[in-house]
Amino acid sequence: MSIESIIEKLDKIYQLNDSLLNLSKDKTEKLKQNDLETFNDMLIKERKHAQAIDQLETKRVEETEAWFQAKGITDERTITNLIATVDDPEQKERLENLYEKLVYTLADLKQQEQLNRDLTEQSLQYVELTLDMLQPAHQKDMNYHKKDTTNQSTDRSMFDSKA
């Protein structure tokens, strides 16, 4: 495996995560605008991004493993160790830059998703509060429940019909 192929996979992973970050920011706006239809469409796009990232990450890990094996390196097979063992200064710099951008993008994405989670939670609390205000505290409605007949001996009418 070539280091160039690993760099390409890492670059695609970065691009997908950057796109995912932009999508997450758009989701925040749609949550604020209460545009649930567009929000649901964004969730589908987000899921597709995540699947593509997972596939690329799997391939990148496989290629990294193969590269370490081909070089006979038994160290832990991480990007950091990969950067440390690459001989070409240009490839090393590209790897370092991609890795740094990816780490910052992932941190931003995590923060943005936390904001979205908080907004969603607040929306749910608002809905629950609204429902609580619309429903009476006591579920008994005096006009529509069955009468308690434990004190009455019979179900006779109060009027005497023989009169």
C-alpha positions in Angstrom: 0.0 0.0 0.0 1.2 3.5 -0.8 1.1 6.3 1.6 -0.5 8.4 -1.2 -3.6 6.2 -1.1 -3.8 6.6 2.7 -3.5 10.4 2.3 -6.3 10.4 -0.3 -8.6 8.4 2.0 -7.8 10.7 4.9 -8.5 13.7 2.7 -11.9 12.3 1.7 -12.7 11.6 5.3 -11.9 15.2 6.2 -14.0 16.5 3.3 -17.0 14.4 4.4 -16.6 15.5 8.0 -16.4 19.1 6.9 -19.6 18.6 4.9 -21.2 17.0 7.9 -20.2 20.0 10.0 -21.9 22.3 7.5 -25.0 20.1 7.5 -25.0 20.2 11.3 -25.0 24.0 11.3 -27.8 24.0 8.8 -29.7 21.6 11.1 -29.3 24.1 13.9 -31.0 26.8 11.8 -33.8 24.4 10.8 -34.4 23.6 14.5 -34.5 27.3 15.3 -37.0 27.8 12.5 -39.0 24.7 13.4 -38.7 23.5 9.9 -39.1 19.8 10.7 -39.6 18.5 7.1 -36.3 20.0 6.0 -34.7 18.8 9.2 -35.8 15.2 8.5 -34.3 15.4 5.0 -31.1 16.6 6.6 -31.0 13.6 9.0 -31.2 11.3 5.9 -28.2 13.2 4.3 -26.4 13.0 7.6 -26.9 9.3 7.8 -25.5 8.9 4.3 -22.4 10.9 5.2 -21.8 8.8 8.3 -22.1 5.6 6.2 -19.6 6.9 3.7 -17.2 8.0 6.4 -17.4 4.5 8.0 -16.6 2.8 4.7 -13.7 5.1 4.0 -12.4 4.8 7.5 -12.5 1.0 7.2 -10.5 1.1 4.0 -8.0 3.6 5.5 -7.4 1.4 8.5 -6.8 -1.6 6.2 -4.4 0.3 4.1 -2.6 1.7 7.1 -2.3 -1.8 8.6 -0.9 -3.1 5.2 1.5 -0.2 5.0 2.9 -0.9 8.5 3.2 -4.6 7.7 5.0 -3.8 4.5 7.5 -1.6 6.3 7.9 -4.2 9.1 6.9 -1.7 11.8 5.3 -3.2 14.9 4.4 0.0 16.7 0.9 0.9 17.4 -0.8 1.6 14.0 -2.1 5.1 14.5 -2.0 8.2 12.3 0.5 9.8 14.7 2.9 6.8 14.4 2.3 6.9 10.6 3.3 10.5 10.5 6.4 9.8 12.6 7.5 7.0 10.3 6.9 8.6 6.9 10.2 9.5 5.3 9.1 11.9 2.6 8.9 15.4 4.1 6.1 16.5 1.7 3.9 13.5 2.5 4.6 14.0 6.2 3.5 17.6 6.0 0.4 16.7 4.1 -0.5 14.0 6.7 0.1 16.4 9.6 -2.0 19.1 8.0 -4.9 16.7 7.2 -4.7 15.2 10.6 -4.8 18.6 12.3 -7.7 19.8 10.2 -9.6 16.6 10.8 -9.1 16.8 14.6 -10.4 20.4 14.6 -13.3 19.6 12.4 -14.3 16.7 14.6 -14.1 18.9 17.7 -16.3 21.5 16.0 -18.7 18.8 14.8 -19.0 17.4 18.3 -19.7 20.9 19.7 -22.3 21.6 17.0 -24.1 18.3 17.6 -24.2 19.1 21.3 -25.9 22.4 20.5 -28.4 20.5 18.3 -29.0 18.0 21.0 -29.7 20.8 23.5 -32.0 22.6 21.1 -33.9 19.4 20.5 -34.2 18.8 24.2 -35.5 22.3 24.9 -38.1 21.8 22.1 -39.3 18.6 23.7 -39.5 20.3 27.1 -41.6 23.1 25.5 -43.9 20.5 23.9 -44.3 18.7 27.2 -45.0 21.9 29.0 -47.6 22.9 26.4 -49.3 19.5 26.6 -49.3 19.7 30.4 -51.0 23.1 30.3 -53.7 21.8 27.9 -54.5 18.7 29.9 -56.2 19.2 33.3 -54.2 18.1 36.3 -56.9 15.7 37.3 -57.8 13.3 34.5 -61.4 12.8 35.9 -64.0 14.6 34.0 -67.0 15.0 36.2 -69.5 14.7 33.4 -68.2 11.6 31.7 -67.2 9.0 34.3 -69.2 6.2 35.6 -70.9 6.8 38.9 -69.7 5.1 42.0 -72.5 2.8 43.0 -70.9 1.2 46.1 -73.2 3.2 48.5 -76.4 2.4 46.6 -78.2 -0.9 47.1 -80.0 -0.9 43.8 -80.0 1.0 40.6 -83.6 2.3 41.0 -84.8 5.6 39.9 -85.4 8.3 42.6 -89.0 8.7 41.4 -91.7 6.3 42.3 -93.4 5.4 39.0 -96.5 3.9 40.7 -97.9 7.2 41.6 
